[in-house]
Amino acid sequence: QVQLVESGGGLVQAGGSLRLSCAASGSSFSINTMGWYRQAPGKQRELVAACTSAGTTNYLDSVKGRFTISRDNAKNTVYLQMNSLKPEDTAVYYCNADGLRCDGSGVKAYESWGQGTQVPVPS
């Protein structure tokens, strides 16, 4: 299995910045896309930003210009730099990764999720 461990969440005032990190670990795996999702209370989970192994990125419209996703492929780590945070950014942020892994029965596709990290931005 491929495990994702997030860090960096926490309370931040409106207008402030926060950097989330997510490290993938496991054996015999490769990563295609790594990304961040968020889920606010009473709302569906939504994609915030994603980055492919080739460096292609995409963002939720409401975070464009404020959030930046980046990857360190050597460390199997993805980051989300969040600037100019707003109360509407309040959510639990989840790391996500997909790719291929090799186990005893061959190569299989996988998708993994982190445990989630809370980012409250009080109004």
N, C-alpha and C positions, 0 to 999 in steps of 0.2 A: 504494500500500500504506500501511497504517497501522502505524507502528512504535511499540513501547513500550520505554521505557528505565527500568529500576529502579535504585534506589539506597537505601542505608541499612542493608543487611544487615551482619552481623558477629557476632563472638563476644560473648555476654552471659552474665553469671552468673545462676543461678536467682534469681528474685525481682526481677530487673532489668527495664528497659524498653528498647524499641527502636522507632523509627519508620521504616517503609518508605515510599518514595515511588515513584510511577510516572507518567511523563509520556508522553502520546501525541502523535505528530507525523505529519504527512502533508499531503495537499492534498484539498480538497473532501470532507470526511467529517464525519459526526456520530456521536456516541457514545450508545448506549443504556445498557448496563450495563457498569460497570467493577468488577472484583473481584480478589481474591487467592485463589490456590490454594496448596497445599503438598504436597510429596511427601517423605516420610521414607524412609530406606533400606529396601528390601524391601517397601514398601507402595505402594498405589495413590495417585494424586494425588487430593486431596480439596478441596472448596470450603471456604475459611476464612470469607470474608465477601464480600458483594457489595452494590453500591449502584446503583440505577437513576438515570436522569437526573432523575426526579421526587423523588429522595431516599429512596425505599424501600430499606431495608436488611434483610439477613438474615445470620445467623451460624451457624457450626458450634456445636453445643451446648457443646462442651468449651472454647470460647473466650469464650462469652457472659459479660459482666461484666468481662472482662480486656482484650479487644481492641475497638478502635473504628475503623470505616472512615469515611472522609470524602472529599468530592470538592470540587475547585475547578473548576467547569465552564468558567470563563473561561480557565483555564490548561490545560484537558484533563488534569488531574492527579488521581490518587487516592492517598490516604494510608492506611496501616494503623498505628495506634498500638497497640503491644503492651505491656501492663503485666503484672506478676506472672508473668513467663515461667517456664516449667517445662521440665525436660529433655525431656518428651514433646512439646514444641513444636519440638524440633530437626527441621529439614527444609530443603529448598530451597523458597523461596517464589517463586511465579510470578504476575506480573500478567496479567490477561486483560481484553480489551475487545471488545465487539461493537457493531455499529451499521450505518450505511449509508455508502457512499462512491460518488462519481460519477467515472466515467472516460469515455473516449471513446465507449464503447458503452452508456452509460446508468448507472442507479443499481443498485448491487449491495449485497447484504448481505456483511458481513465479520466475521471473528473473528480477533483477533490475540493473540499471546502474547509476553511479555517473555522475556529470556534466563535469568531465574532468579537469585536471590540467596540465598546460604547464611546460615542463622541457626542456629548451634550453641549449645545451652544445656547445658553440661556439668553432670553430676550431682555 
